[in-house]
Amino acid sequence: MKLTVIITQERAGYDCDVQELPGCSVRAGTLAELHETLAETVGVYLWDMPAELSRPQLTVGEMTIEATPPMPDPIAPSSDPDVPGRP
């Protein structure tokens, strides 16, 4: 999903608003922290799990990012002896 973000530099760090997601905004001390927080916030907003973002580095200003749904964790095999197919 392509999203437009507006990043501004403030005295205490950076603010980011996601234009397509009402109320979705984040604040962090560094751009690296902002990237991590943005991925988590957008993912939880859309899919209840942190997302992957296409842009490895964020910059101040308006930019387009692409958020992709997180890959679900593979289901661990059951250790229950009553589960069919288990030795």
C-alpha positions, 0 to 999 in steps of 0.5 A: 500500500502506497502512503504519503508521509510528511516528516518535519524536524522539531526541536526534540526530534521528528514528527511524521503524519501519514496522509491516507491514515487519519490520526496516524502520526508518530514522533521520534528522536532520530530518523532511524527511530522514526522509521522503526516507529512508523513501520510499527504504527502503520502496520498496527493501524492496518493489520494489527502487526508491524509492517515492512516499509519500502524506504530504508531511509526517511528524510524531512519533507513529503515522501511516498513510502510503501507498506507491506503486510507482515509475514505471519510467523510459521505455525510451530509443529505441535508436540501434542501426541494426539495431533494426527500426523505426529509420531 
